[in-house]
Amino acid sequence: MALQVDIIPATGTDYFTTNIEDGIALADEPLREEIAARYSEAWNRIEARRAFMGDVLGIRLKPEVLPFSNIPAFLPPFWLSRNSAMAVAGR
């Protein structure tokens, strides 16, 4: 099953309207094995995303969660800063 996941960080301020949207799939073990066998390059990218999310971001995924986004759980800096968001550098 393919899903869109929304992560909405709350900062405790009036300005927490940003969100992160990621595409994922939920796949049981036979489907994961089929994807790995038939689409090895895509599977390698999925595994790299899973490792990044766990090792760097601290987001532990169950085996059946397959992240598809090339920027998993990415939140650019300053999106939550109303004085810095979308500002031109040097101004």
PDB file of N, CA, C and O in Angstrom:
ATOM      1  N   MET A   1       0.838  -1.160   0.000  1.00  0.00           N
ATOM      2  CA  MET A   1       0.000   0.000   0.000  1.00  0.00           C
ATOM      3  C   MET A   1       0.892   1.234   0.000  1.00  0.00           C
ATOM      4  O   MET A   1       1.813   1.340   0.810  1.00  0.00           O
ATOM      5  N   ALA A   2       0.623   2.152  -0.894  1.00  0.00           N
ATOM      6  CA  ALA A   2       1.364   3.412  -0.954  1.00  0.00           C
ATOM      7  C   ALA A   2       0.615   4.470  -0.159  1.00  0.00           C
ATOM      8  O   ALA A   2      -0.611   4.558  -0.218  1.00  0.00           O
ATOM      9  N   LEU A   3       1.377   5.277   0.592  1.00  0.00           N
ATOM     10  CA  LEU A   3       0.795   6.305   1.449  1.00  0.00           C
ATOM     11  C   LEU A   3       1.608   7.580   1.373  1.00  0.00           C
ATOM     12  O   LEU A   3       2.783   7.565   1.004  1.00  0.00           O
ATOM     13  N   GLN A   4       0.974   8.673   1.724  1.00  0.00           N
ATOM     14  CA  GLN A   4       1.701   9.919   1.962  1.00  0.00           C
ATOM     15  C   GLN A   4       1.700  10.150   3.460  1.00  0.00           C
ATOM     16  O   GLN A   4       0.655  10.085   4.108  1.00  0.00           O
ATOM     17  N   VAL A   5       2.873  10.421   4.005  1.00  0.00           N
ATOM     18  CA  VAL A   5       3.015  10.642   5.440  1.00  0.00           C
ATOM     19  C   VAL A   5       3.281  12.124   5.672  1.00  0.00           C
ATOM     20  O   VAL A   5       4.149  12.710   5.026  1.00  0.00           O
ATOM     21  N   ASP A   6       2.550  12.720   6.577  1.00  0.00           N
ATOM     22  CA  ASP A   6       2.775  14.109   6.958  1.00  0.00           C
ATOM     23  C   ASP A   6       3.354  14.148   8.365  1.00  0.00           C
ATOM     24  O   ASP A   6       2.789  13.571   9.294  1.00  0.00           O
ATOM     25  N   ILE A   7       4.480  14.830   8.515  1.00  0.00           N
ATOM     26  CA  ILE A   7       5.092  15.050   9.814  1.00  0.00           C
ATOM     27  C   ILE A   7       4.964  16.544  10.075  1.00  0.00           C
ATOM     28  O   ILE A   7       5.498  17.349   9.312  1.00  0.00           O
ATOM     29  N   ILE A   8       4.274  16.925  11.129  1.00  0.00           N
ATOM     30  CA  ILE A   8       4.043  18.333  11.420  1.00  0.00           C
ATOM     31  C   ILE A   8       4.699  18.671  12.759  1.00  0.00           C
ATOM     32  O   ILE A   8       4.138  18.383  13.817  1.00  0.00           O
ATOM     33  N   PRO A   9       5.890  19.284  12.715  1.00  0.00           N
ATOM     34  CA  PRO A   9       6.582  19.616  13.957  1.00  0.00           C
ATOM     35  C   PRO A   9       5.897  20.781  14.674  1.00  0.00           C
ATOM     36  O   PRO A   9       5.508  21.762  14.040  1.00  0.00           O
ATOM     37  N   ALA A  10       5.756  20.672  15.966  1.00  0.00           N
ATOM     38  CA  ALA A  10       5.168  21.737  16.780  1.00  0.00           C
ATOM     39  C   ALA A  10       6.263  22.350  17.635  1.00  0.00           C
ATOM     40  O   ALA A  10       6.978  21.643  18.345  1.00  0.00           O
ATOM     41  N   THR A  11       6.391  23.666  17.563  1.00  0.00           N
ATOM     42  CA  THR A  11       7.461  24.353  18.281  1.00  0.00           C
ATOM     43  C   THR A  11       6.993  25.000  19.572  1.00  0.00           C
ATOM     44  O   THR A  11       7.810  25.511  20.339  1.00  0.00           O
ATOM     45  N   GLY A  12       5.688  24.985  19.823  1.00  0.00           N
ATOM     46  CA  GLY A  12       5.176  25.655  21.004  1.00  0.00           C
ATOM     47  C   GLY A  12       4.986  27.148  20.781  1.00  0.00           C
ATOM     48  O   GLY A  12       4.715  27.892  21.724  1.00  0.00           O
ATOM     49  N   THR A  13       5.127  27.587  19.531  1.00  0.00           N
ATOM     50  CA  THR A  13       4.929  29.006  19.208  1.00  0.00           C
ATOM     51  C   THR A  13       3.725  29.150  18.286  1.00  0.00           C
ATOM     52  O   THR A  13       3.077  28.166  17.932  1.00  0.00           O
ATOM     53  N   ASP A  14       3.441  30.373  17.910  1.00  0.00           N
ATOM     54  CA  ASP A  14       2.360  30.625  16.958  1.00  0.00           C
ATOM     55  C   ASP A  14       2.746  30.238  15.538  1.00  0.00           C
ATOM     56  O   ASP A  14       1.887  30.200  14.658  1.00  0.00           O
ATOM     57  N   TYR A  15       4.023  29.949  15.297  1.00  0.00           N
ATOM     58  CA  TYR A  15       4.515  29.732  13.937  1.00  0.00           C
ATOM     59  C   TYR A  15       5.010  28.296  13.759  1.00  0.00           C
ATOM     60  O   TYR A  15       6.217  28.055  13.711  1.00  0.00           O
ATOM     61  N   PHE A  16       4.111  27.374  13.664  1.00  0.00           N
ATOM     62  CA  PHE A  16       4.520  25.999  13.392  1.00  0.00           C
ATOM     63  C   PHE A  16       3.648  25.408  12.290  1.00  0.00           C
ATOM     64  O   PHE A  16       3.049  24.345  12.451  1.00  0.00           O
ATOM     65  N   THR A  17       3.591  26.110  11.187  1.00  0.00           N
ATOM     66  CA  THR A  17       2.725  25.700  10.095  1.00  0.00           C
ATOM     67  C   THR A  17       3.459  24.902   9.023  1.00  0.00           C
ATOM     68  O   THR A  17       2.886  24.619   7.972  1.00  0.00           O
ATOM     69  N   THR A  18       4.687  24.543   9.262  1.00  0.00           N
ATOM     70  CA  THR A  18       5.416  23.770   8.273  1.00  0.00           C
ATOM     71  C   THR A  18       5.078  22.289   8.414  1.00  0.00           C
ATOM     72  O   THR A  18       4.595  21.854   9.460  1.00  0.00           O
ATOM     73  N   ASN A  19       5.327  21.541   7.388  1.00  0.00           N
ATOM     74  CA  ASN A  19       5.180  20.095   7.485  1.00  0.00           C
ATOM     75  C   ASN A  19       6.114  19.414   6.499  1.00  0.00           C
ATOM     76  O   ASN A  19       6.642  20.036   5.577  1.00  0.00           O
ATOM     77  N   ILE A  20       6.300  18.143   6.717  1.00  0.00           N
ATOM     78  CA  ILE A  20       7.153  17.325   5.875  1.00  0.00           C
ATOM     79  C   ILE A  20       6.242  16.290   5.241  1.00  0.00           C
ATOM     80  O   ILE A  20       5.500  15.610   5.949  1.00  0.00           O
ATOM     81  N   GLU A  21       6.283  16.157   3.938  1.00  0.00           N
ATOM     82  CA  GLU A  21       5.462  15.161   3.268  1.00  0.00           C
ATOM     83  C   GLU A  21       6.375  14.155   2.592  1.00  0.00           C
ATOM     84  O   GLU A  21       7.206  14.512   1.757  1.00  0.00           O
ATOM     85  N   ASP A  22       6.210  12.899   2.959  1.00  0.00           N
ATOM     86  CA  ASP A  22       7.023  11.823   2.401  1.00  0.00           C
ATOM     87  C   ASP A  22       6.122  10.741   1.827  1.00  0.00           C
ATOM     88  O   ASP A  22       5.062  10.437   2.372  1.00  0.00           O
ATOM     89  N   GLY A  23       6.564  10.173   0.724  1.00  0.00           N
ATOM     90  CA  GLY A  23       5.885   9.005   0.186  1.00  0.00           C
ATOM     91  C   GLY A  23       6.505   7.747   0.752  1.00  0.00           C
ATOM     92  O   GLY A  23       7.729   7.614   0.790  1.00  0.00           O
ATOM     93  N   ILE A  24       5.671   6.826   1.191  1.00  0.00           N
ATOM     94  CA  ILE A  24       6.142   5.535   1.692  1.00  0.00           C
ATOM     95  C   ILE A  24       5.255   4.441   1.116  1.00  0.00           C
ATOM     96  O   ILE A  24       4.207   4.712   0.531  1.00  0.00           O
ATOM     97  N   ALA A  25       5.691   3.217   1.290  1.00  0.00           N
ATOM     98  CA  ALA A  25       4.853   2.059   0.998  1.00  0.00           C
ATOM     99  C   ALA A  25       4.932   1.131   2.192  1.00  0.00           C
ATOM    100  O   ALA A  25       5.946   1.083   2.888  1.00  0.00           O
ATOM    101  N   LEU A  26       3.872   0.405   2.423  1.00  0.00           N
ATOM    102  CA  LEU A  26       3.860  -0.652   3.423  1.00  0.00           C
ATOM    103  C   LEU A  26       3.864  -1.974   2.666  1.00  0.00           C
ATOM    104  O   LEU A  26       3.004  -2.219   1.821  1.00  0.00           O
ATOM    105  N   ALA A  27       4.836  -2.818   2.975  1.00  0.00           N
ATOM    106  CA  ALA A  27       4.993  -4.064   2.237  1.00  0.00           C
ATOM    107  C   ALA A  27       5.326  -5.208   3.181  1.00  0.00           C
ATOM    108  O   ALA A  27       6.207  -5.086   4.033  1.00  0.00           O
ATOM    109  N   ASP A  28       4.616  -6.321   3.025  1.00  0.00           N
ATOM    110  CA  ASP A  28       4.936  -7.499   3.838  1.00  0.00           C
ATOM    111  C   ASP A  28       6.237  -8.127   3.323  1.00  0.00           C
ATOM    112  O   ASP A  28       6.778  -7.697   2.305  1.00  0.00           O
ATOM    113  N   GLU A  29       6.726  -9.133   4.024  1.00  0.00           N
ATOM    114  CA  GLU A  29       8.023  -9.715   3.688  1.00  0.00           C
ATOM    115  C   GLU A  29       8.082 -10.276   2.266  1.00  0.00           C
ATOM    116  O   GLU A  29       9.071 -10.027   1.576  1.00  0.00           O
ATOM    117  N   PRO A  30       7.075 -11.023   1.789  1.00  0.00           N
ATOM    118  CA  PRO A  30       7.158 -11.514   0.405  1.00  0.00           C
ATOM    119  C   PRO A  30       7.256 -10.379  -0.625  1.00  0.00           C
ATOM    120  O   PRO A  30       7.994 -10.494  -1.604  1.00  0.00           O
ATOM    121  N   LEU A  31       6.519  -9.295  -0.408  1.00  0.00           N
ATOM    122  CA  LEU A  31       6.590  -8.176  -1.352  1.00  0.00           C
ATOM    123  C   LEU A  31       7.947  -7.491  -1.273  1.00  0.00           C
ATOM    124  O   LEU A  31       8.499  -7.103  -2.303  1.00  0.00           O
ATOM    125  N   ARG A  32       8.497  -7.336  -0.068  1.00  0.00           N
ATOM    126  CA  ARG A  32       9.831  -6.732   0.054  1.00  0.00           C
ATOM    127  C   ARG A  32      10.861  -7.570  -0.681  1.00  0.00           C
ATOM    128  O   ARG A  32      11.733  -7.032  -1.363  1.00  0.00           O
ATOM    129  N   GLU A  33      10.764  -8.876  -0.545  1.00  0.00           N
ATOM    130  CA  GLU A  33      11.702  -9.770  -1.247  1.00  0.00           C
ATOM    131  C   GLU A  33      11.545  -9.652  -2.760  1.00  0.00           C
ATOM    132  O   GLU A  33      12.533  -9.681  -3.494  1.00  0.00           O
ATOM    133  N   GLU A  34      10.307  -9.521  -3.222  1.00  0.00           N
ATOM    134  CA  GLU A  34      10.070  -9.370  -4.660  1.00  0.00           C
ATOM    135  C   GLU A  34      10.621  -8.042  -5.172  1.00  0.00           C
ATOM    136  O   GLU A  34      11.249  -7.997  -6.230  1.00  0.00           O
ATOM    137  N   ILE A  35      10.393  -6.975  -4.438  1.00  0.00           N
ATOM    138  CA  ILE A  35      10.928  -5.664  -4.842  1.00  0.00           C
ATOM    139  C   ILE A  35      12.449  -5.715  -4.901  1.00  0.00           C
ATOM    140  O   ILE A  35      13.050  -5.230  -5.860  1.00  0.00           O
ATOM    141  N   ALA A  36      13.074  -6.299  -3.882  1.00  0.00           N
ATOM    142  CA  ALA A  36      14.534  -6.390  -3.846  1.00  0.00           C
ATOM    143  C   ALA A  36      15.071  -7.192  -5.025  1.00  0.00           C
ATOM    144  O   ALA A  36      16.103  -6.844  -5.599  1.00  0.00           O
ATOM    145  N   ALA A  37      14.368  -8.266  -5.388  1.00  0.00           N
ATOM    146  CA  ALA A  37      14.824  -9.119  -6.493  1.00  0.00           C
ATOM    147  C   ALA A  37      14.584  -8.474  -7.858  1.00  0.00           C
ATOM    148  O   ALA A  37      15.445  -8.545  -8.735  1.00  0.00           O
ATOM    149  N   ARG A  38      13.442  -7.859  -8.040  1.00  0.00           N
ATOM    150  CA  ARG A  38      13.072  -7.321  -9.355  1.00  0.00           C
ATOM    151  C   ARG A  38      13.606  -5.920  -9.601  1.00  0.00           C
ATOM    152  O   ARG A  38      13.877  -5.548 -10.743  1.00  0.00           O
ATOM    153  N   TYR A  39      13.758  -5.142  -8.537  1.00  0.00           N
ATOM    154  CA  TYR A  39      14.151  -3.736  -8.670  1.00  0.00           C
ATOM    155  C   TYR A  39      15.300  -3.439  -7.710  1.00  0.00           C
ATOM    156  O   TYR A  39      15.153  -2.664  -6.764  1.00  0.00           O
ATOM    157  N   SER A  40      16.425  -4.058  -7.966  1.00  0.00           N
ATOM    158  CA  SER A  40      17.544  -3.984  -7.016  1.00  0.00           C
ATOM    159  C   SER A  40      18.052  -2.555  -6.810  1.00  0.00           C
ATOM    160  O   SER A  40      18.403  -2.193  -5.687  1.00  0.00           O
ATOM    161  N   GLU A  41      18.100  -1.738  -7.859  1.00  0.00           N
ATOM    162  CA  GLU A  41      18.575  -0.364  -7.691  1.00  0.00           C
ATOM    163  C   GLU A  41      17.621   0.432  -6.802  1.00  0.00           C
ATOM    164  O   GLU A  41      18.062   1.170  -5.921  1.00  0.00           O
ATOM    165  N   ALA A  42      16.333   0.287  -7.028  1.00  0.00           N
ATOM    166  CA  ALA A  42      15.344   0.969  -6.185  1.00  0.00           C
ATOM    167  C   ALA A  42      15.437   0.451  -4.753  1.00  0.00           C
ATOM    168  O   ALA A  42      15.349   1.232  -3.806  1.00  0.00           O
ATOM    169  N   TRP A  43      15.615  -0.858  -4.588  1.00  0.00           N
ATOM    170  CA  TRP A  43      15.721  -1.439  -3.246  1.00  0.00           C
ATOM    171  C   TRP A  43      16.938  -0.875  -2.509  1.00  0.00           C
ATOM    172  O   TRP A  43      16.867  -0.584  -1.314  1.00  0.00           O
ATOM    173  N   ASN A  44      18.045  -0.724  -3.222  1.00  0.00           N
ATOM    174  CA  ASN A  44      19.248  -0.156  -2.592  1.00  0.00           C
ATOM    175  C   ASN A  44      18.991   1.270  -2.112  1.00  0.00           C
ATOM    176  O   ASN A  44      19.464   1.662  -1.046  1.00  0.00           O
ATOM    177  N   ARG A  45      18.243   2.044  -2.895  1.00  0.00           N
ATOM    178  CA  ARG A  45      17.909   3.407  -2.463  1.00  0.00           C
ATOM    179  C   ARG A  45      16.992   3.380  -1.243  1.00  0.00           C
ATOM    180  O   ARG A  45      17.165   4.172  -0.318  1.00  0.00           O
ATOM    181  N   ILE A  46      16.035   2.486  -1.239  1.00  0.00           N
ATOM    182  CA  ILE A  46      15.136   2.345  -0.081  1.00  0.00           C
ATOM    183  C   ILE A  46      15.939   1.995   1.164  1.00  0.00           C
ATOM    184  O   ILE A  46      15.732   2.587   2.224  1.00  0.00           O
ATOM    185  N   GLU A  47      16.844   1.046   1.045  1.00  0.00           N
ATOM    186  CA  GLU A  47      17.665   0.636   2.183  1.00  0.00           C
ATOM    187  C   GLU A  47      18.569   1.776   2.662  1.00  0.00           C
ATOM    188  O   GLU A  47      18.769   1.949   3.864  1.00  0.00           O
ATOM    189  N   ALA A  48      19.109   2.547   1.726  1.00  0.00           N
ATOM    190  CA  ALA A  48      19.955   3.690   2.111  1.00  0.00           C
ATOM    191  C   ALA A  48      19.124   4.734   2.864  1.00  0.00           C
ATOM    192  O   ALA A  48      19.594   5.318   3.840  1.00  0.00           O
ATOM    193  N   ARG A  49      17.894   4.964   2.411  1.00  0.00           N
ATOM    194  CA  ARG A  49      17.021   5.915   3.109  1.00  0.00           C
ATOM    195  C   ARG A  49      16.693   5.412   4.513  1.00  0.00           C
ATOM    196  O   ARG A  49      16.706   6.180   5.475  1.00  0.00           O
ATOM    197  N   ARG A  50      16.402   4.133   4.618  1.00  0.00           N
ATOM    198  CA  ARG A  50      16.087   3.555   5.930  1.00  0.00           C
ATOM    199  C   ARG A  50      17.269   3.730   6.880  1.00  0.00           C
ATOM    200  O   ARG A  50      17.091   4.094   8.042  1.00  0.00           O
ATOM    201  N   ALA A  51      18.476   3.468   6.377  1.00  0.00           N
ATOM    202  CA  ALA A  51      19.672   3.615   7.208  1.00  0.00           C
ATOM    203  C   ALA A  51      19.858   5.065   7.631  1.00  0.00           C
ATOM    204  O   ALA A  51      20.149   5.334   8.797  1.00  0.00           O
ATOM    205  N   PHE A  52      19.697   5.997   6.708  1.00  0.00           N
ATOM    206  CA  PHE A  52      19.829   7.423   7.029  1.00  0.00           C
ATOM    207  C   PHE A  52      18.806   7.831   8.084  1.00  0.00           C
ATOM    208  O   PHE A  52      19.140   8.506   9.057  1.00  0.00           O
ATOM    209  N   MET A  53      17.571   7.421   7.883  1.00  0.00           N
ATOM    210  CA  MET A  53      16.524   7.809   8.823  1.00  0.00           C
ATOM    211  C   MET A  53      16.812   7.256  10.222  1.00  0.00           C
ATOM    212  O   MET A  53      16.588   7.947  11.216  1.00  0.00           O
ATOM    213  N   GLY A  54      17.301   6.028  10.305  1.00  0.00           N
ATOM    214  CA  GLY A  54      17.598   5.434  11.603  1.00  0.00           C
ATOM    215  C   GLY A  54      18.877   5.956  12.222  1.00  0.00           C
ATOM    216  O   GLY A  54      18.895   6.357  13.386  1.00  0.00           O
ATOM    217  N   ASP A  55      19.949   5.951  11.443  1.00  0.00           N
ATOM    218  CA  ASP A  55      21.270   6.288  11.973  1.00  0.00           C
ATOM    219  C   ASP A  55      21.481   7.782  12.187  1.00  0.00           C
ATOM    220  O   ASP A  55      22.134   8.183  13.151  1.00  0.00           O
ATOM    221  N   VAL A  56      20.939   8.602  11.305  1.00  0.00           N
ATOM    222  CA  VAL A  56      21.178  10.044  11.374  1.00  0.00           C
ATOM    223  C   VAL A  56      20.028  10.783  12.052  1.00  0.00           C
ATOM    224  O   VAL A  56      20.247  11.627  12.922  1.00  0.00           O
ATOM    225  N   LEU A  57      18.802  10.458  11.646  1.00  0.00           N
ATOM    226  CA  LEU A  57      17.642  11.192  12.166  1.00  0.00           C
ATOM    227  C   LEU A  57      17.045  10.571  13.419  1.00  0.00           C
ATOM    228  O   LEU A  57      16.266  11.216  14.120  1.00  0.00           O
ATOM    229  N   GLY A  58      17.402   9.330  13.705  1.00  0.00           N
ATOM    230  CA  GLY A  58      16.858   8.657  14.881  1.00  0.00           C
ATOM    231  C   GLY A  58      15.417   8.192  14.703  1.00  0.00           C
ATOM    232  O   GLY A  58      14.719   7.947  15.687  1.00  0.00           O
ATOM    233  N   ILE A  59      14.969   8.070  13.462  1.00  0.00           N
ATOM    234  CA  ILE A  59      13.618   7.596  13.178  1.00  0.00           C
ATOM    235  C   ILE A  59      13.704   6.112  12.873  1.00  0.00           C
ATOM    236  O   ILE A  59      14.210   5.716  11.823  1.00  0.00           O
ATOM    237  N   ARG A  60      13.216   5.301  13.779  1.00  0.00           N
ATOM    238  CA  ARG A  60      13.272   3.848  13.617  1.00  0.00           C
ATOM    239  C   ARG A  60      12.033   3.368  12.873  1.00  0.00           C
ATOM    240  O   ARG A  60      10.905   3.585  13.315  1.00  0.00           O
ATOM    241  N   LEU A  61      12.258   2.718  11.746  1.00  0.00           N
ATOM    242  CA  LEU A  61      11.159   2.231  10.931  1.00  0.00           C
ATOM    243  C   LEU A  61      10.999   0.722  11.080  1.00  0.00           C
ATOM    244  O   LEU A  61      11.985  -0.008  11.178  1.00  0.00           O
ATOM    245  N   LYS A  62       9.776   0.271  11.097  1.00  0.00           N
ATOM    246  CA  LYS A  62       9.520  -1.163  11.066  1.00  0.00           C
ATOM    247  C   LYS A  62       9.918  -1.678   9.686  1.00  0.00           C
ATOM    248  O   LYS A  62       9.918  -0.909   8.725  1.00  0.00           O
ATOM    249  N   PRO A  63      10.257  -2.963   9.566  1.00  0.00           N
ATOM    250  CA  PRO A  63      10.717  -3.495   8.279  1.00  0.00           C
ATOM    251  C   PRO A  63       9.733  -3.281   7.129  1.00  0.00           C
ATOM    252  O   PRO A  63      10.142  -3.149   5.976  1.00  0.00           O
ATOM    253  N   GLU A  64       8.447  -3.249   7.441  1.00  0.00           N
ATOM    254  CA  GLU A  64       7.451  -3.120   6.375  1.00  0.00           C
ATOM    255  C   GLU A  64       7.291  -1.698   5.837  1.00  0.00           C
ATOM    256  O   GLU A  64       6.569  -1.494   4.862  1.00  0.00           O
ATOM    257  N   VAL A  65       7.950  -0.709   6.453  1.00  0.00           N
ATOM    258  CA  VAL A  65       7.855   0.681   6.001  1.00  0.00           C
ATOM    259  C   VAL A  65       8.995   0.956   5.025  1.00  0.00           C
ATOM    260  O   VAL A  65      10.171   0.868   5.380  1.00  0.00           O
ATOM    261  N   LEU A  66       8.625   1.293   3.784  1.00  0.00           N
ATOM    262  CA  LEU A  66       9.611   1.547   2.739  1.00  0.00           C
ATOM    263  C   LEU A  66       9.551   3.025   2.331  1.00  0.00           C
ATOM    264  O   LEU A  66       8.596   3.440   1.674  1.00  0.00           O
ATOM    265  N   PRO A  67      10.550   3.818   2.709  1.00  0.00           N
ATOM    266  CA  PRO A  67      10.546   5.236   2.339  1.00  0.00           C
ATOM    267  C   PRO A  67      10.908   5.411   0.860  1.00  0.00           C
ATOM    268  O   PRO A  67      11.893   4.847   0.383  1.00  0.00           O
ATOM    269  N   PHE A  68      10.100   6.196   0.144  1.00  0.00           N
ATOM    270  CA  PHE A  68      10.316   6.429  -1.283  1.00  0.00           C
ATOM    271  C   PHE A  68      10.877   7.803  -1.601  1.00  0.00           C
ATOM    272  O   PHE A  68      11.392   8.017  -2.699  1.00  0.00           O
ATOM    273  N   SER A  69      10.790   8.728  -0.673  1.00  0.00           N
ATOM    274  CA  SER A  69      11.248  10.093  -0.943  1.00  0.00           C
ATOM    275  C   SER A  69      12.772  10.144  -1.007  1.00  0.00           C
ATOM    276  O   SER A  69      13.458   9.479  -0.231  1.00  0.00           O
ATOM    277  N   ASN A  70      13.295  10.944  -1.944  1.00  0.00           N
ATOM    278  CA  ASN A  70      14.750  11.089  -2.023  1.00  0.00           C
ATOM    279  C   ASN A  70      15.289  12.062  -0.978  1.00  0.00           C
ATOM    280  O   ASN A  70      16.500  12.254  -0.878  1.00  0.00           O
ATOM    281  N   ILE A  71      14.394  12.677  -0.199  1.00  0.00           N
ATOM    282  CA  ILE A  71      14.787  13.517   0.939  1.00  0.00           C
ATOM    283  C   ILE A  71      13.918  13.112   2.137  1.00  0.00           C
ATOM    284  O   ILE A  71      13.056  13.881   2.563  1.00  0.00           O
ATOM    285  N   PRO A  72      14.138  11.914   2.679  1.00  0.00           N
ATOM    286  CA  PRO A  72      13.251  11.400   3.717  1.00  0.00           C
ATOM    287  C   PRO A  72      13.251  12.243   4.987  1.00  0.00           C
ATOM    288  O   PRO A  72      14.302  12.556   5.547  1.00  0.00           O
ATOM    289  N   ALA A  73      12.045  12.603   5.427  1.00  0.00           N
ATOM    290  CA  ALA A  73      11.853  13.384   6.654  1.00  0.00           C
ATOM    291  C   ALA A  73      12.683  14.662   6.656  1.00  0.00           C
ATOM    292  O   ALA A  73      13.143  15.099   7.711  1.00  0.00           O
ATOM    293  N   PHE A  74      12.876  15.254   5.508  1.00  0.00           N
ATOM    294  CA  PHE A  74      13.705  16.446   5.358  1.00  0.00           C
ATOM    295  C   PHE A  74      12.931  17.697   5.748  1.00  0.00           C
ATOM    296  O   PHE A  74      11.826  17.929   5.257  1.00  0.00           O
ATOM    297  N   LEU A  75      13.497  18.481   6.608  1.00  0.00           N
ATOM    298  CA  LEU A  75      12.922  19.773   6.986  1.00  0.00           C
ATOM    299  C   LEU A  75      14.023  20.816   6.833  1.00  0.00           C
ATOM    300  O   LEU A  75      14.933  20.866   7.661  1.00  0.00           O
ATOM    301  N   PRO A  76      13.963  21.651   5.793  1.00  0.00           N
ATOM    302  CA  PRO A  76      15.017  22.638   5.592  1.00  0.00           C
ATOM    303  C   PRO A  76      15.142  23.579   6.792  1.00  0.00           C
ATOM    304  O   PRO A  76      14.145  23.894   7.441  1.00  0.00           O
ATOM    305  N   PRO A  77      16.349  24.022   7.082  1.00  0.00           N
ATOM    306  CA  PRO A  77      16.523  24.958   8.191  1.00  0.00           C
ATOM    307  C   PRO A  77      15.765  26.254   7.933  1.00  0.00           C
ATOM    308  O   PRO A  77      15.588  26.675   6.790  1.00  0.00           O
ATOM    309  N   PHE A  78      15.340  26.851   8.981  1.00  0.00           N
ATOM    310  CA  PHE A  78      14.687  28.156   8.996  1.00  0.00           C
ATOM    311  C   PHE A  78      13.233  28.148   8.551  1.00  0.00           C
ATOM    312  O   PHE A  78      12.614  29.212   8.541  1.00  0.00           O
ATOM    313  N   TRP A  79      12.659  27.028   8.189  1.00  0.00           N
ATOM    314  CA  TRP A  79      11.244  27.028   7.837  1.00  0.00           C
ATOM    315  C   TRP A  79      10.387  27.442   9.016  1.00  0.00           C
ATOM    316  O   TRP A  79       9.309  28.008   8.835  1.00  0.00           O
ATOM    317  N   LEU A  80      10.856  27.167  10.218  1.00  0.00           N
ATOM    318  CA  LEU A  80      10.075  27.506  11.401  1.00  0.00           C
ATOM    319  C   LEU A  80      10.420  28.890  11.952  1.00  0.00           C
ATOM    320  O   LEU A  80       9.826  29.330  12.936  1.00  0.00           O
ATOM    321  N   SER A  81      11.367  29.570  11.330  1.00  0.00           N
ATOM    322  CA  SER A  81      11.764  30.896  11.780  1.00  0.00           C
ATOM    323  C   SER A  81      11.091  31.947  10.919  1.00  0.00           C
ATOM    324  O   SER A  81      11.449  32.125   9.755  1.00  0.00           O
ATOM    325  N   ARG A  82      10.121  32.640  11.484  1.00  0.00           N
ATOM    326  CA  ARG A  82       9.380  33.611  10.673  1.00  0.00           C
ATOM    327  C   ARG A  82      10.234  34.768  10.202  1.00  0.00           C
ATOM    328  O   ARG A  82       9.845  35.467   9.266  1.00  0.00           O
ATOM    329  N   ASN A  83      11.395  34.999  10.821  1.00  0.00           N
ATOM    330  CA  ASN A  83      12.282  36.072  10.392  1.00  0.00           C
ATOM    331  C   ASN A  83      13.322  35.625   9.379  1.00  0.00           C
ATOM    332  O   ASN A  83      13.994  36.454   8.764  1.00  0.00           O
ATOM    333  N   SER A  84      13.456  34.310   9.204  1.00  0.00           N
ATOM    334  CA  SER A  84      14.489  33.800   8.307  1.00  0.00           C
ATOM    335  C   SER A  84      13.940  33.025   7.123  1.00  0.00           C
ATOM    336  O   SER A  84      14.636  32.880   6.119  1.00  0.00           O
ATOM    337  N   ALA A  85      12.730  32.527   7.204  1.00  0.00           N
ATOM    338  CA  ALA A  85      12.186  31.691   6.135  1.00  0.00           C
ATOM    339  C   ALA A  85      12.116  32.468   4.830  1.00  0.00           C
ATOM    340  O   ALA A  85      11.624  33.595   4.787  1.00  0.00           O
ATOM    341  N   MET A  86      12.599  31.871   3.805  1.00  0.00           N
ATOM    342  CA  MET A  86      12.550  32.429   2.447  1.00  0.00           C
ATOM    343  C   MET A  86      13.269  33.764   2.330  1.00  0.00           C
ATOM    344  O   MET A  86      13.006  34.517   1.392  1.00  0.00           O
ATOM    345  N   ALA A  87      14.164  34.076   3.249  1.00  0.00           N
ATOM    346  CA  ALA A  87      14.906  35.327   3.201  1.00  0.00           C
ATOM    347  C   ALA A  87      16.047  35.215   2.206  1.00  0.00           C
ATOM    348  O   ALA A  87      16.618  34.138   2.032  1.00  0.00           O
ATOM    349  N   VAL A  88      16.379  36.304   1.562  1.00  0.00           N
ATOM    350  CA  VAL A  88      17.502  36.344   0.651  1.00  0.00           C
ATOM    351  C   VAL A  88      18.776  36.453   1.487  1.00  0.00           C
ATOM    352  O   VAL A  88      18.846  37.264   2.410  1.00  0.00           O
ATOM    353  N   ALA A  89      19.774  35.645   1.168  1.00  0.00           N
ATOM    354  CA  ALA A  89      21.030  35.660   1.924  1.00  0.00           C
ATOM    355  C   ALA A  89      21.657  37.055   1.884  1.00  0.00           C
ATOM    356  O   ALA A  89      21.673  37.705   0.839  1.00  0.00           O
ATOM    357  N   GLY A  90      22.163  37.503   3.011  1.00  0.00           N
ATOM    358  CA  GLY A  90      22.837  38.788   3.095  1.00  0.00           C
ATOM    359  C   GLY A  90      21.935  39.981   3.396  1.00  0.00           C
ATOM    360  O   GLY A  90      22.411  41.110   3.511  1.00  0.00           O
ATOM    361  N   ARG A  91      20.657  39.733   3.520  1.00  0.00           N
ATOM    362  CA  ARG A  91      19.731  40.856   3.813  1.00  0.00           C
ATOM    363  C   ARG A  91      19.301  40.822   5.235  1.00  0.00           C
ATOM    364  O   ARG A  91      18.529  41.678   5.668  1.00  0.00           O
TER     365      ARG A  91
END
